[in-house]
Amino acid sequence: MHPLQGTRGTGAQRRPLIAGSGIGLVVSAATLAASWAADAAVERWLGLGVERPLLPPVLSLTVLRNRGVAFGLLGGLPPLALAGVALTVLAMALYNRGAWAATRCGQWGLGLLVGGALANVIQRLRAGYVVDYVDVHIWPVFNVADAAIVAGACLLILALPRGRRAGGMG
């Protein structure tokens, strides 16, 4: 079997959607809830396009509507197409969950990635855009879900067995 193929089986061999003793599922649900709460609070607290310095000149809250994917790319695509792209990437991560060892690092990584992706997909399908608000002034504005996706991907890379991280097969 290719090292990045998901493990598939029947009966007792079948792995749960997010492997581990519920850690990944709890992290995913908590990430989804935190993202929704932060998005709603920032939208209510600040108006669209308003910048509120938190730690000048390093960190501000700047509310933007992102109709594209990460960092506003592909903004011309319809929301359903963008959601389809995100769901495809999410499905690939879940299908290949067997590539990550059943470590806490892998469970947290997959949980953060799934929760963040679902939060963005649901908001995009609901509103046609994603609310971005974390502005570090040296990077495009992002949100809690985006940060969770990036952190989750980094943790999944760390959870890969050592030989696979370098692109090797073993």
Secondary structure, 3 states (H helix, E strand, C coil): CCCCCCCCCCHHHCCCCCCCCCHHHHHHHHHHHHHHHHHHHHHHHCCCCCEEEEECCCEEEEEEEECCCHHHCCCCCCHHHHHHHHHHHHHHHHHCHHHCCCCHHHHHHHHHHHHHHHHHHHHHHHHCCEEEEEECCCCCCECHHHHHHHHHHHHHHHHCCHHHHCCCCC
